[in-house]
Amino acid sequence: MTVKIVTDSTSYIPDFLLHQFEISVVSQNVVDEGQCERELDIDEEKFYEKLAIRKDLPSSSQPSVDEFHEVFENHIKNGDDIVGVFVSSEMSGTYETALMVKNILLEKYPEANIELIDSRVNIMQLGFATIAAARAAKAGKDIPGVVDAIQKNLNRSRILFVPETLEYLKRGGRIGTAKALIGSVLQIKPILTVKDGKTGVFSNARTKKRALEKMMNEFYENIKEHGLGDVIIHHIHCEKQARSIADKIGEKIDRAVGLAPIGPVAGLHVGPGTIGIAYYTKEELK
């Protein structure tokens, strides 16, 4: 009996890693003009081009009960155990929906083993924890061993990002209105992170260039003290700038640094032009 890993689409794990580690993904959804579309089915280029010129914002919704049910049940029918790793419950109802589906399936399959993790993070901080789970599962670990790998990775990981504007976070309710107003009035560029399951301010700078420099310097200091496990650069519809930063970091640390575009669900809450860095260290950060 093997352990199969399930995550949601806001982990934004590159496709080649999903295939390599056989990770199943349930899709978050975008709701726009009364239509609900799976994030994984959306053309990102067209989505962000439209988002940049419109005044209203689409909304997002968690994966459907039916999609969770299908993915979980397929693994159960194959005789596999399941570990699900999902976006912070402070940001989405995904974890609660997964838990509900788990309880429904346990009535039908009482012998099934399903462990669900509220990661309290998002984007590739969630992605790295999911990959750690998949590596442990591939190495033959049981559910407790896989869960331990997830927790150890979360204790060594961080996400930092610099939005082009705070307007999307403000309008989407993902950061306090007061902080958004202060940023717009004083032209402060915040470096954001995820703290206690929510988006919060890590530091501030006067310009985006300086904010990106401070973000990279924090990464360099962290890996100097704690070692580097892995790193990836996030971006929202600004690949050229993200590639420049990835190349700069790559030269500094003497290794290739990949890109992970952020899809529509997280993207509509943060906005085009956002650059971020997700990484984990060899030793615990917290």
Contacts in CASP RR format, 6 or more apart in sequence:
PFRMAT RR
TARGET T0000
AUTHOR 0000-0000-0000
METHOD contacts of the structure
MODEL  1
MTVKIVTDSTSYIPDFLLHQFEISVVSQNVVDEGQCERELDIDEEKFYEK
LAIRKDLPSSSQPSVDEFHEVFENHIKNGDDIVGVFVSSEMSGTYETALM
VKNILLEKYPEANIELIDSRVNIMQLGFATIAAARAAKAGKDIPGVVDAI
QKNLNRSRILFVPETLEYLKRGGRIGTAKALIGSVLQIKPILTVKDGKTG
VFSNARTKKRALEKMMNEFYENIKEHGLGDVIIHHIHCEKQARSIADKIG
EKIDRAVGLAPIGPVAGLHVGPGTIGIAYYTKEELK
1 79 0 8 1.000
1 80 0 8 1.000
1 81 0 8 1.000
2 80 0 8 1.000
2 81 0 8 1.000
2 137 0 8 1.000
2 140 0 8 1.000
3 80 0 8 1.000
3 81 0 8 1.000
3 82 0 8 1.000
3 83 0 8 1.000
3 136 0 8 1.000
3 137 0 8 1.000
3 140 0 8 1.000
3 141 0 8 1.000
3 142 0 8 1.000
3 143 0 8 1.000
3 146 0 8 1.000
4 22 0 8 1.000
4 24 0 8 1.000
4 75 0 8 1.000
4 78 0 8 1.000
4 80 0 8 1.000
4 81 0 8 1.000
4 82 0 8 1.000
4 83 0 8 1.000
4 137 0 8 1.000
5 21 0 8 1.000
5 22 0 8 1.000
5 23 0 8 1.000
5 24 0 8 1.000
5 82 0 8 1.000
5 83 0 8 1.000
5 84 0 8 1.000
5 85 0 8 1.000
5 130 0 8 1.000
5 133 0 8 1.000
5 134 0 8 1.000
5 137 0 8 1.000
5 146 0 8 1.000
6 23 0 8 1.000
6 24 0 8 1.000
6 25 0 8 1.000
6 26 0 8 1.000
6 71 0 8 1.000
6 72 0 8 1.000
6 75 0 8 1.000
6 82 0 8 1.000
6 83 0 8 1.000
6 84 0 8 1.000
6 85 0 8 1.000
7 13 0 8 1.000
7 23 0 8 1.000
7 24 0 8 1.000
7 25 0 8 1.000
7 26 0 8 1.000
7 84 0 8 1.000
7 85 0 8 1.000
7 86 0 8 1.000
7 126 0 8 1.000
7 127 0 8 1.000
7 130 0 8 1.000
8 25 0 8 1.000
8 26 0 8 1.000
8 27 0 8 1.000
8 28 0 8 1.000
8 62 0 8 1.000
8 63 0 8 1.000
8 86 0 8 1.000
8 87 0 8 1.000
8 92 0 8 1.000
8 94 0 8 1.000
9 25 0 8 1.000
9 26 0 8 1.000
9 27 0 8 1.000
9 28 0 8 1.000
9 38 0 8 1.000
9 39 0 8 1.000
9 40 0 8 1.000
9 63 0 8 1.000
9 263 0 8 1.000
9 265 0 8 1.000
10 28 0 8 1.000
10 39 0 8 1.000
10 87 0 8 1.000
10 92 0 8 1.000
10 122 0 8 1.000
10 123 0 8 1.000
10 126 0 8 1.000
10 263 0 8 1.000
10 265 0 8 1.000
10 266 0 8 1.000
11 25 0 8 1.000
11 85 0 8 1.000
11 87 0 8 1.000
11 122 0 8 1.000
11 123 0 8 1.000
11 124 0 8 1.000
11 126 0 8 1.000
11 127 0 8 1.000
11 130 0 8 1.000
12 123 0 8 1.000
12 124 0 8 1.000
12 127 0 8 1.000
12 234 0 8 1.000
12 260 0 8 1.000
12 261 0 8 1.000
12 262 0 8 1.000
12 263 0 8 1.000
12 266 0 8 1.000
13 23 0 8 1.000
13 25 0 8 1.000
13 124 0 8 1.000
13 127 0 8 1.000
13 130 0 8 1.000
13 131 0 8 1.000
13 260 0 8 1.000
14 260 0 8 1.000
17 23 0 8 1.000
17 131 0 8 1.000
18 25 0 8 1.000
21 131 0 8 1.000
21 134 0 8 1.000
21 135 0 8 1.000
21 137 0 8 1.000
21 138 0 8 1.000
22 134 0 8 1.000
22 138 0 8 1.000
23 130 0 8 1.000
23 131 0 8 1.000
23 134 0 8 1.000
24 71 0 8 1.000
24 75 0 8 1.000
25 40 0 8 1.000
26 63 0 8 1.000
26 67 0 8 1.000
26 68 0 8 1.000
26 71 0 8 1.000
26 94 0 8 1.000
26 98 0 8 1.000
27 38 0 8 1.000
27 39 0 8 1.000
27 40 0 8 1.000
27 41 0 8 1.000
27 63 0 8 1.000
27 67 0 8 1.000
28 38 0 8 1.000
28 39 0 8 1.000
28 60 0 8 1.000
28 61 0 8 1.000
28 62 0 8 1.000
28 63 0 8 1.000
28 87 0 8 1.000
28 92 0 8 1.000
28 94 0 8 1.000
28 265 0 8 1.000
29 36 0 8 1.000
29 37 0 8 1.000
29 38 0 8 1.000
29 39 0 8 1.000
29 60 0 8 1.000
29 61 0 8 1.000
29 62 0 8 1.000
29 63 0 8 1.000
29 64 0 8 1.000
29 265 0 8 1.000
30 36 0 8 1.000
30 37 0 8 1.000
30 39 0 8 1.000
30 42 0 8 1.000
30 47 0 8 1.000
30 58 0 8 1.000
30 59 0 8 1.000
30 60 0 8 1.000
30 61 0 8 1.000
30 264 0 8 1.000
30 265 0 8 1.000
30 268 0 8 1.000
31 37 0 8 1.000
31 58 0 8 1.000
31 59 0 8 1.000
31 60 0 8 1.000
31 61 0 8 1.000
32 58 0 8 1.000
32 59 0 8 1.000
33 58 0 8 1.000
36 61 0 8 1.000
39 60 0 8 1.000
39 263 0 8 1.000
39 264 0 8 1.000
39 265 0 8 1.000
42 263 0 8 1.000
42 264 0 8 1.000
44 237 0 8 1.000
44 261 0 8 1.000
44 263 0 8 1.000
44 264 0 8 1.000
45 237 0 8 1.000
47 263 0 8 1.000
47 264 0 8 1.000
48 236 0 8 1.000
48 237 0 8 1.000
48 264 0 8 1.000
48 267 0 8 1.000
48 272 0 8 1.000
49 237 0 8 1.000
51 57 0 8 1.000
51 58 0 8 1.000
51 268 0 8 1.000
51 271 0 8 1.000
51 272 0 8 1.000
52 237 0 8 1.000
52 272 0 8 1.000
57 168 0 8 1.000
57 171 0 8 1.000
57 172 0 8 1.000
57 268 0 8 1.000
58 264 0 8 1.000
58 268 0 8 1.000
59 268 0 8 1.000
60 92 0 8 1.000
60 264 0 8 1.000
60 265 0 8 1.000
60 268 0 8 1.000
60 269 0 8 1.000
62 92 0 8 1.000
62 93 0 8 1.000
62 94 0 8 1.000
62 97 0 8 1.000
63 94 0 8 1.000
63 97 0 8 1.000
65 97 0 8 1.000
65 100 0 8 1.000
65 101 0 8 1.000
68 97 0 8 1.000
68 98 0 8 1.000
68 101 0 8 1.000
69 101 0 8 1.000
69 104 0 8 1.000
69 105 0 8 1.000
72 82 0 8 1.000
72 101 0 8 1.000
72 102 0 8 1.000
72 105 0 8 1.000
72 114 0 8 1.000
73 105 0 8 1.000
73 109 0 8 1.000
75 81 0 8 1.000
75 82 0 8 1.000
76 82 0 8 1.000
76 105 0 8 1.000
76 109 0 8 1.000
76 112 0 8 1.000
76 114 0 8 1.000
81 112 0 8 1.000
81 113 0 8 1.000
81 114 0 8 1.000
81 115 0 8 1.000
81 142 0 8 1.000
81 143 0 8 1.000
82 112 0 8 1.000
82 113 0 8 1.000
82 114 0 8 1.000
82 115 0 8 1.000
83 114 0 8 1.000
83 115 0 8 1.000
83 116 0 8 1.000
83 117 0 8 1.000
83 133 0 8 1.000
83 137 0 8 1.000
83 143 0 8 1.000
83 146 0 8 1.000
83 147 0 8 1.000
83 150 0 8 1.000
84 98 0 8 1.000
84 114 0 8 1.000
84 115 0 8 1.000
84 116 0 8 1.000
84 117 0 8 1.000
84 133 0 8 1.000
85 117 0 8 1.000
85 119 0 8 1.000
85 126 0 8 1.000
85 127 0 8 1.000
85 129 0 8 1.000
85 130 0 8 1.000
85 133 0 8 1.000
85 150 0 8 1.000
86 92 0 8 1.000
86 94 0 8 1.000
86 95 0 8 1.000
86 98 0 8 1.000
86 116 0 8 1.000
86 117 0 8 1.000
86 118 0 8 1.000
86 119 0 8 1.000
86 126 0 8 1.000
87 94 0 8 1.000
87 95 0 8 1.000
87 119 0 8 1.000
87 121 0 8 1.000
87 122 0 8 1.000
87 126 0 8 1.000
88 95 0 8 1.000
88 118 0 8 1.000
88 119 0 8 1.000
88 120 0 8 1.000
88 121 0 8 1.000
88 122 0 8 1.000
88 194 0 8 1.000
88 197 0 8 1.000
88 198 0 8 1.000
89 95 0 8 1.000
89 96 0 8 1.000
89 118 0 8 1.000
89 120 0 8 1.000
89 197 0 8 1.000
90 120 0 8 1.000
90 196 0 8 1.000
90 197 0 8 1.000
90 198 0 8 1.000
91 122 0 8 1.000
91 174 0 8 1.000
91 197 0 8 1.000
91 198 0 8 1.000
91 199 0 8 1.000
95 116 0 8 1.000
95 118 0 8 1.000
98 116 0 8 1.000
99 116 0 8 1.000
102 114 0 8 1.000
102 116 0 8 1.000
105 112 0 8 1.000
105 114 0 8 1.000
106 112 0 8 1.000
106 114 0 8 1.000
113 143 0 8 1.000
115 143 0 8 1.000
115 146 0 8 1.000
115 147 0 8 1.000
117 129 0 8 1.000
117 147 0 8 1.000
117 150 0 8 1.000
119 125 0 8 1.000
119 126 0 8 1.000
119 129 0 8 1.000
119 150 0 8 1.000
119 154 0 8 1.000
120 154 0 8 1.000
120 194 0 8 1.000
120 196 0 8 1.000
120 197 0 8 1.000
121 129 0 8 1.000
121 154 0 8 1.000
121 157 0 8 1.000
121 159 0 8 1.000
121 194 0 8 1.000
121 197 0 8 1.000
122 159 0 8 1.000
122 194 0 8 1.000
122 266 0 8 1.000
123 159 0 8 1.000
123 161 0 8 1.000
123 234 0 8 1.000
123 260 0 8 1.000
123 262 0 8 1.000
123 266 0 8 1.000
123 278 0 8 1.000
124 159 0 8 1.000
124 232 0 8 1.000
124 234 0 8 1.000
124 260 0 8 1.000
124 278 0 8 1.000
125 154 0 8 1.000
125 157 0 8 1.000
125 158 0 8 1.000
125 159 0 8 1.000
125 194 0 8 1.000
125 278 0 8 1.000
127 278 0 8 1.000
128 153 0 8 1.000
128 157 0 8 1.000
128 230 0 8 1.000
128 278 0 8 1.000
128 279 0 8 1.000
128 280 0 8 1.000
129 150 0 8 1.000
129 153 0 8 1.000
129 154 0 8 1.000
129 157 0 8 1.000
130 150 0 8 1.000
132 149 0 8 1.000
132 150 0 8 1.000
132 152 0 8 1.000
132 153 0 8 1.000
133 146 0 8 1.000
133 147 0 8 1.000
133 149 0 8 1.000
133 150 0 8 1.000
135 149 0 8 1.000
136 145 0 8 1.000
136 146 0 8 1.000
136 148 0 8 1.000
136 149 0 8 1.000
137 146 0 8 1.000
141 149 0 8 1.000
152 284 0 8 1.000
153 280 0 8 1.000
155 284 0 8 1.000
155 285 0 8 1.000
155 286 0 8 1.000
156 226 0 8 1.000
156 229 0 8 1.000
156 280 0 8 1.000
156 281 0 8 1.000
156 282 0 8 1.000
156 283 0 8 1.000
156 284 0 8 1.000
156 285 0 8 1.000
157 278 0 8 1.000
157 279 0 8 1.000
157 280 0 8 1.000
157 281 0 8 1.000
157 285 0 8 1.000
158 193 0 8 1.000
158 222 0 8 1.000
158 278 0 8 1.000
158 279 0 8 1.000
158 280 0 8 1.000
158 285 0 8 1.000
159 193 0 8 1.000
159 194 0 8 1.000
159 234 0 8 1.000
159 276 0 8 1.000
159 277 0 8 1.000
159 278 0 8 1.000
160 191 0 8 1.000
160 192 0 8 1.000
160 193 0 8 1.000
160 202 0 8 1.000
160 215 0 8 1.000
160 218 0 8 1.000
160 219 0 8 1.000
160 276 0 8 1.000
160 277 0 8 1.000
161 191 0 8 1.000
161 192 0 8 1.000
161 193 0 8 1.000
161 215 0 8 1.000
161 234 0 8 1.000
161 270 0 8 1.000
161 274 0 8 1.000
161 275 0 8 1.000
161 276 0 8 1.000
161 277 0 8 1.000
162 189 0 8 1.000
162 190 0 8 1.000
162 191 0 8 1.000
162 192 0 8 1.000
162 208 0 8 1.000
162 211 0 8 1.000
162 212 0 8 1.000
162 215 0 8 1.000
162 274 0 8 1.000
162 275 0 8 1.000
162 276 0 8 1.000
163 169 0 8 1.000
163 190 0 8 1.000
163 192 0 8 1.000
163 270 0 8 1.000
163 271 0 8 1.000
163 273 0 8 1.000
163 274 0 8 1.000
164 208 0 8 1.000
164 238 0 8 1.000
164 271 0 8 1.000
164 272 0 8 1.000
164 273 0 8 1.000
164 274 0 8 1.000
165 184 0 8 1.000
165 271 0 8 1.000
166 175 0 8 1.000
166 179 0 8 1.000
166 180 0 8 1.000
166 183 0 8 1.000
166 184 0 8 1.000
166 190 0 8 1.000
167 180 0 8 1.000
167 184 0 8 1.000
168 267 0 8 1.000
168 268 0 8 1.000
168 269 0 8 1.000
168 270 0 8 1.000
168 271 0 8 1.000
169 175 0 8 1.000
169 176 0 8 1.000
169 180 0 8 1.000
169 192 0 8 1.000
169 199 0 8 1.000
169 269 0 8 1.000
169 270 0 8 1.000
170 176 0 8 1.000
170 177 0 8 1.000
170 180 0 8 1.000
170 181 0 8 1.000
172 269 0 8 1.000
173 269 0 8 1.000
174 198 0 8 1.000
174 199 0 8 1.000
174 269 0 8 1.000
174 270 0 8 1.000
175 192 0 8 1.000
175 199 0 8 1.000
175 200 0 8 1.000
175 201 0 8 1.000
179 190 0 8 1.000
179 201 0 8 1.000
182 188 0 8 1.000
183 189 0 8 1.000
183 190 0 8 1.000
187 206 0 8 1.000
188 204 0 8 1.000
188 205 0 8 1.000
188 206 0 8 1.000
189 204 0 8 1.000
189 205 0 8 1.000
189 206 0 8 1.000
189 207 0 8 1.000
189 208 0 8 1.000
189 210 0 8 1.000
189 211 0 8 1.000
190 201 0 8 1.000
190 202 0 8 1.000
190 203 0 8 1.000
190 204 0 8 1.000
190 205 0 8 1.000
190 211 0 8 1.000
191 201 0 8 1.000
191 202 0 8 1.000
191 203 0 8 1.000
191 204 0 8 1.000
191 205 0 8 1.000
191 211 0 8 1.000
191 214 0 8 1.000
191 215 0 8 1.000
191 218 0 8 1.000
192 199 0 8 1.000
192 200 0 8 1.000
192 201 0 8 1.000
192 202 0 8 1.000
193 199 0 8 1.000
193 200 0 8 1.000
193 201 0 8 1.000
193 202 0 8 1.000
194 200 0 8 1.000
202 218 0 8 1.000
203 211 0 8 1.000
203 214 0 8 1.000
203 218 0 8 1.000
204 211 0 8 1.000
205 211 0 8 1.000
205 213 0 8 1.000
205 214 0 8 1.000
212 245 0 8 1.000
212 275 0 8 1.000
215 275 0 8 1.000
215 276 0 8 1.000
215 277 0 8 1.000
216 245 0 8 1.000
216 248 0 8 1.000
216 249 0 8 1.000
216 277 0 8 1.000
219 231 0 8 1.000
219 249 0 8 1.000
219 277 0 8 1.000
219 279 0 8 1.000
220 252 0 8 1.000
222 279 0 8 1.000
222 281 0 8 1.000
222 285 0 8 1.000
223 229 0 8 1.000
223 231 0 8 1.000
223 253 0 8 1.000
223 279 0 8 1.000
223 281 0 8 1.000
225 283 0 8 1.000
226 281 0 8 1.000
226 282 0 8 1.000
226 283 0 8 1.000
226 284 0 8 1.000
226 285 0 8 1.000
227 281 0 8 1.000
227 282 0 8 1.000
227 283 0 8 1.000
228 253 0 8 1.000
228 279 0 8 1.000
228 281 0 8 1.000
228 282 0 8 1.000
229 279 0 8 1.000
229 280 0 8 1.000
229 281 0 8 1.000
229 282 0 8 1.000
230 279 0 8 1.000
230 280 0 8 1.000
231 249 0 8 1.000
231 253 0 8 1.000
231 257 0 8 1.000
231 277 0 8 1.000
231 278 0 8 1.000
231 279 0 8 1.000
232 257 0 8 1.000
232 258 0 8 1.000
232 259 0 8 1.000
232 260 0 8 1.000
232 277 0 8 1.000
232 278 0 8 1.000
232 279 0 8 1.000
233 242 0 8 1.000
233 243 0 8 1.000
233 245 0 8 1.000
233 246 0 8 1.000
233 249 0 8 1.000
233 257 0 8 1.000
233 258 0 8 1.000
233 259 0 8 1.000
233 260 0 8 1.000
233 275 0 8 1.000
233 276 0 8 1.000
233 277 0 8 1.000
234 242 0 8 1.000
234 259 0 8 1.000
234 260 0 8 1.000
234 261 0 8 1.000
234 262 0 8 1.000
234 274 0 8 1.000
234 275 0 8 1.000
234 276 0 8 1.000
234 277 0 8 1.000
234 278 0 8 1.000
235 241 0 8 1.000
235 242 0 8 1.000
235 259 0 8 1.000
235 261 0 8 1.000
235 262 0 8 1.000
235 273 0 8 1.000
235 274 0 8 1.000
235 275 0 8 1.000
235 276 0 8 1.000
236 261 0 8 1.000
236 262 0 8 1.000
236 263 0 8 1.000
236 267 0 8 1.000
236 270 0 8 1.000
236 271 0 8 1.000
236 272 0 8 1.000
236 273 0 8 1.000
236 274 0 8 1.000
237 261 0 8 1.000
237 272 0 8 1.000
237 273 0 8 1.000
238 272 0 8 1.000
238 273 0 8 1.000
238 274 0 8 1.000
238 275 0 8 1.000
239 259 0 8 1.000
239 261 0 8 1.000
241 273 0 8 1.000
241 275 0 8 1.000
242 259 0 8 1.000
242 275 0 8 1.000
242 276 0 8 1.000
243 259 0 8 1.000
245 275 0 8 1.000
245 277 0 8 1.000
246 257 0 8 1.000
246 258 0 8 1.000
246 259 0 8 1.000
247 257 0 8 1.000
249 257 0 8 1.000
249 277 0 8 1.000
250 256 0 8 1.000
250 257 0 8 1.000
260 278 0 8 1.000
262 270 0 8 1.000
262 274 0 8 1.000
267 274 0 8 1.000
END
